[in-house]
Amino acid sequence: DQGGQVRRTILFAYESDAEDIRVQSGRPYSILTQLRALASVINVSPLNRRILQLLSPVERVFSAFDGIYRADRQWVYLRWLARQVERAAAAQRCDVIFSPGSQAVTLLREGTPMVFCADAPFGAMVDFYPYCSNITPLYRKHAFEQEASAHAGCAAAIYPSRWAADAAIKFHGAAPEKTHVIPFGANVDAPPASTIDSMLRARGTSPLNVLFSGRDWPRKGGDLVVEACRLAREAGREVTLHVVGVGAEVVPPDSFIVVHGVLDKRNAAHRATLQHLLSICHVFFTPSRAEAYGMSFCEASAWAMPSLTTAVGGIPSIIEDGSTGWTLPPEADATAYAGKLLEMTSFSDLYRAMAWRARRDYEARLNWPAFIAALWPILRAVSQ
């Protein structure tokens, strides 16, 4: 801390490995890295989850009846995680317990203030994401109870969008005064601001390079992207679609589509490929059918790339419609997207202004130092 105050100790608890940049799109890794610059951090991750193997027969029994059941919200599993966190907290004094998720800290019986963050609460995800659809009534009950307990026991809860925070208040009884909105950041190395103008000039005007990124082709609207790009080509625009996150087995074959597969940010060659694509592509086009947040949109903004996407979930908290990109309604078809694709790139001055607004939004909000700058006063306040 500055001003001569004592440096705080934070217990960082998570069920998955927070040191792995692939986990949760790099969110736990980035928060952990940033916190280490400000505090003494005790990293308690990954937690032992072997009890889930013992609970797998329970999952199979309940899932055989009326939908999907998972044991990750069961009381016995949540207590298993909480005991590990409690033992770590008892071994070394800490000022606050922080988790980049709610489950590991739901049933803590430890007196240290607890803060967690998540991209969205369960109530917002039901019948929105595929894995939260067709669930059993029992799993729904357990999940809602888990979220309510986490909010009741926390000193503060952090969400990256107003949509998610409002859902926590509406569905899980989160206290508005303890529920904060802080945008998450980009998990890529951004180019220096001094290079943006030259990068934009190097993109040129033809071909129009479009970037799609996502491992869930249907949920991310992959087929809609392909069709919209085809329509733009039929309108006379030369278009190259670059696809990241999936293999050629799920992408319709076409000469204008380049499939790059899954790019691992830990791999230097893959990282260089991703940075090259972020540099040359004009538009980040991922019209998600469901999206809790979408850090790829932050990463596009870091590279001065406007986004073309859907006004669902947390996306409108990242992309300002008509300013840093376009967010179309969920029912928009390929023709509507093709029209916006052409509109946002047909005039160089319009495109350049939108690209710069996206970059400035990244510099102001959509980066991890900005996230920590807003989180840190909350952690300090609850640990007084």
URSUL-V297386 format. One record per residue. N is the residue number from 1. RES is the residue in one letter. SS is DSSP state (H for helix, E for strand, L for the rest). D_LAST is the distance of its C-alpha to the last C-alpha in whole Angstrom. Layout:
# URSUL-V297386
n->[N N]
res->[RES RES]
ss->[SS SS]
d_last->[D_LAST D_LAST]
This chain:
# URSUL-V297386
n->[1 2 3 4 5 6 7 8 9 10 11 12 13 14 15 16 17 18 19 20 21 22 23 24 25 26 27 28 29 30 31 32 33 34 35 36 37 38 39 40 41 42 43 44 45 46 47 48 49 50 51 52 53 54 55 56 57 58 59 60 61 62 63 64 65 66 67 68 69 70 71 72 73 74 75 76 77 78 79 80 81 82 83 84 85 86 87 88 89 90 91 92 93 94 95 96 97 98 99 100 101 102 103 104 105 106 107 108 109 110 111 112 113 114 115 116 117 118 119 120 121 122 123 124 125 126 127 128 129 130 131 132 133 134 135 136 137 138 139 140 141 142 143 144 145 146 147 148 149 150 151 152 153 154 155 156 157 158 159 160 161 162 163 164 165 166 167 168 169 170 171 172 173 174 175 176 177 178 179 180 181 182 183 184 185 186 187 188 189 190 191 192 193 194 195 196 197 198 199 200 201 202 203 204 205 206 207 208 209 210 211 212 213 214 215 216 217 218 219 220 221 222 223 224 225 226 227 228 229 230 231 232 233 234 235 236 237 238 239 240 241 242 243 244 245 246 247 248 249 250 251 252 253 254 255 256 257 258 259 260 261 262 263 264 265 266 267 268 269 270 271 272 273 274 275 276 277 278 279 280 281 282 283 284 285 286 287 288 289 290 291 292 293 294 295 296 297 298 299 300 301 302 303 304 305 306 307 308 309 310 311 312 313 314 315 316 317 318 319 320 321 322 323 324 325 326 327 328 329 330 331 332 333 334 335 336 337 338 339 340 341 342 343 344 345 346 347 348 349 350 351 352 353 354 355 356 357 358 359 360 361 362 363 364 365 366 367 368 369 370 371 372 373 374 375 376 377 378 379 380 381 382 383 384]
res->[D Q G G Q V R R T I L F A Y E S D A E D I R V Q S G R P Y S I L T Q L R A L A S V I N V S P L N R R I L Q L L S P V E R V F S A F D G I Y R A D R Q W V Y L R W L A R Q V E R A A A A Q R C D V I F S P G S Q A V T L L R E G T P M V F C A D A P F G A M V D F Y P Y C S N I T P L Y R K H A F E Q E A S A H A G C A A A I Y P S R W A A D A A I K F H G A A P E K T H V I P F G A N V D A P P A S T I D S M L R A R G T S P L N V L F S G R D W P R K G G D L V V E A C R L A R E A G R E V T L H V V G V G A E V V P P D S F I V V H G V L D K R N A A H R A T L Q H L L S I C H V F F T P S R A E A Y G M S F C E A S A W A M P S L T T A V G G I P S I I E D G S T G W T L P P E A D A T A Y A G K L L E M T S F S D L Y R A M A W R A R R D Y E A R L N W P A F I A A L W P I L R A V S Q]
ss->[L L L L L L L L E E E E E L L L L L L L L L H H H H H H H H H H H H H H L L L E E E E E L L L L L L H H H H H H H H H H H H H H H H L E L L H H H L H H H H H H H H H H H H H H H H H L L L L E E E E L L L H H H L L L L L L L E E E E E E L L L H H H H L L L L H H H L L E L H H H H H H H H H H H H H H H H H L L E E E E L L H H H H H H H H H H H L L L H H H E E E L L L L L L L L L L L H H H H H H H H H H H L L L L E E E E E E L L L L L L L L H H H H H H H H H H H H H L L L L E E E E E E L L L L L L L L L L L L E E E E E L L L L L L H H H H H H H H H H H H H L L E E E L L L L L L L L L H H H H H H H H L L L E E E E E L L L L H H H L L L E L L L E E E E L L L L L H H H H H H H H H H H H H L H H H H H H H H H H H H H H H H H L L L H H H H H H H H H H H H H H H L L]
d_last->[13 15 15 15 11 11 12 10 12 13 16 18 20 23 27 29 29 26 28 31 31 34 31 30 32 30 26 24 26 25 21 21 23 21 18 19 20 16 15 16 17 19 21 23 25 28 28 31 32 36 36 36 40 40 40 42 45 43 42 46 47 45 46 49 49 48 46 43 41 38 36 33 31 33 31 32 31 27 27 29 26 23 24 25 21 20 22 21 17 19 21 18 14 12 8 10 13 15 19 21 23 22 25 23 20 22 22 19 19 16 13 11 10 13 14 17 20 24 27 28 27 30 32 32 34 37 40 39 38 41 39 38 41 44 41 42 41 39 37 36 35 33 31 31 29 27 26 25 23 21 20 19 17 15 12 14 17 19 22 25 27 27 30 27 25 27 29 26 25 29 30 27 25 22 20 21 17 16 18 18 21 21 25 25 27 30 31 34 35 35 38 38 38 41 43 43 46 48 47 47 51 51 51 54 55 57 57 54 51 49 46 45 42 42 42 43 46 47 43 43 46 48 52 51 50 53 55 54 55 58 59 57 60 63 62 63 59 59 56 55 52 50 48 45 44 47 50 54 54 52 53 57 59 60 61 58 55 54 52 49 48 44 43 40 38 38 42 43 46 44 41 44 46 43 42 46 46 43 45 48 47 47 46 43 45 43 44 41 42 39 36 32 31 33 32 36 36 33 35 38 36 35 39 40 42 42 41 44 42 42 39 38 34 32 34 35 31 32 36 37 40 43 41 39 41 43 42 45 45 45 48 49 52 53 55 53 51 54 54 50 51 54 52 49 51 55 54 52 51 49 48 47 45 43 42 41 38 37 36 35 33 32 31 28 27 28 27 24 23 22 21 18 18 17 15 12 11 10 9 6 6 6 4 0]
